[in-house]
Amino acid sequence: MIESVRRPAALAAHDVAPWLSRLAETDGSGLGAADLVDVLDALERAKAACAAAQARVTAAFVDAQAAEAEHWRGQVQERLDANDFEGHRAAKDEVRRRGFTPVPLSSRRPARRAGRGAYDKAGVAAQVGLARHESPRRGAQLATTALALVRDLPCALEALTTGQLNERRAELVARLTSHLSAEDRLAVDAEVVGANLADPVDGATAGIATWGDRQLEGAVRAAADRLDAEGAVARARTAESERRVTIRPIPDTMALVTAVLPVKQAVALYAALTAAASTAHATGDLRSKGQVMADTLVDRVLSGAAAGSGLPGEVPVEVQVVITDRALFDSDDTPAQIPGYGPVPAGWARTLLTEDLGPPGEDESTRPRTWLRRLYTHPATGTLVAMDSRRRLFPAGLRRHLIARDGTCRTPWCDAPIRHADHVTPWAEGGPTTVDNGQGLCERCNHVKEQPGWSHHVDEVAARRGTHAVTVTTPTGHQHSSVAPPVLPGQTGLVTAAGASRLEAALLERLTG
């Protein structure tokens, strides 16, 4: 079965390779301005055609896996009737790893955590994600979009193939119609996209090729709501249950906190913050409107959290910062690292760690607590050194170690927050509970790893070089390498003995007061 999947992919790669080689040599030299613009336009159309081809190939892969799953589904009952219980279980595993359930494409998502068995059919999506150098979650979205385009949105697929829609806008059509029946999807596709395709005879009729995202979204929403009027009302009534708050890091030690709220609450919140900014300006506050609104939001939320904690002025939140001894004590400029966020300037980290300590003798009950914990990294690679345990589960200290070393999920291109401390070689197969045999994974990737046909193993050659690398093998035999990043990507040189002594002295002074 593996060869049946890999052989067409190898042929396709062989056919495309010369074309990719020519593209790599294209730099526009010798062309005039008009020709350069023509090349840009042609390349954009080629990108869209490639996206359409990827959609068709992805749908073919999903369908091929479904056909194999159907074969094994027949084996399930046959082996049960033959009292072959081991074969029965193996056949069920084969069905499970080849299954694919389309995921919701809507930007809204339920607040509830995924239940048991939620990732039983996530293996196909994970393979799509790895092949496209995307996260497993993104792979599921791409596979779902591909099925929608191939099965239910032929006009959108045609527009993508001919470059009248780019991949983002084709996904927009698939997402905005994802809640409709197949019949209604076909109707919206024909009404909005099919009726507005460019006329091959009349070149002046550009149609949907000139639409922007907002115009396309408005047309699709209007058609979908008209065809499914009752469903539109029902979705509006249930949307409130999907309210949530998310956070995403952005550059320069900032983060984007997004709240998805019912519109009346969102408008009221924004109006209250705007009123606070107007009041501040009326009293001579020199901060900008945006600064006042942001500060007011933080003050009101955190003051409420502090009141609920029972501690005066303190919110029980831990922020971990990884920083070299020289950056902390010698004003070295090696950037620090906040696990889950990324690198931050060394000077900013020093201020964060010291600005709230206060003068000696001041009441410490109202001040943030700063704790220092030593971490030792490999002198050549910058990865954390090993520590081990005889326990079945990773203890808290070792789990913190894995999170600090890996940063985010170790699956290539995933970048999701770490939820599980996982044994690379499973404990049941003799894998020890050590940092070398440990990796941080998100919940989805850990469940996918346990499915039949998937395997992870530590690269011993890389380990001898001081690098923690894991090779991921998929059911089709493809391999992907996952390398632990340096804890401090900008770190240069070794930790000096003098720096270690100063750290010891600073710790002793802090502990003894």
Salt bridges, closest charged atoms under 4 A:
ASP41 OD2 - ARG45 NE 2.98
GLU44 OE1 - LYS47 NZ 3.39
ASP63 OD1 - ARG151 NH2 2.75
GLU68 OE1 - ARG98 NE 2.62
GLU70 OE1 - ARG73 NH1 2.63
GLU86 OE1 - ARG89 NH2 2.96
ASP93 OD1 - ARG96 NH2 3.45
GLU94 OE1 - ARG97 NE 3.09
GLU94 OE1 - ARG98 NH1 2.26
ASP120 OD1 - ARG96 NH1 3.83
ASP152 OD2 - ARG185 NH1 3.38
GLU167 OE2 - ARG132 NH2 3.05
GLU171 OE2 - ARG138 NH2 2.86
GLU191 OE1 - ARG226 NH2 2.57
ASP213 OD2 - ARG168 NE 3.01
ASP213 OD1 - ARG169 NE 2.61
GLU217 OE2 - ARG221 NE 2.92
ASP225 OD1 - ARG235 NH2 3.59
ASP228 OD2 - ARG235 NH1 3.35
GLU242 OE1 - ARG108 NE 2.46
ASP285 OD2 - ARG287 NH2 2.75
ASP295 OD2 - ARG287 NH1 2.74
GLU314 OE2 - ARG369 NH1 3.26
ASP330 OD2 - ARG502 NH2 2.42
GLU364 OE2 - ARG367 NH2 3.52
ASP406 OD1 - ARG405 NE 2.73
ASP406 OD1 - ARG410 NH1 2.99
ASP422 OD2 - LYS449 NZ 3.40
GLU443 OE1 - ARG113 NH2 3.20
GLU443 OE2 - HIS447 NE2 4.00
GLU450 OE2 - LYS449 NZ 3.50
GLU504 OE2 - ARG374 NH1 2.27
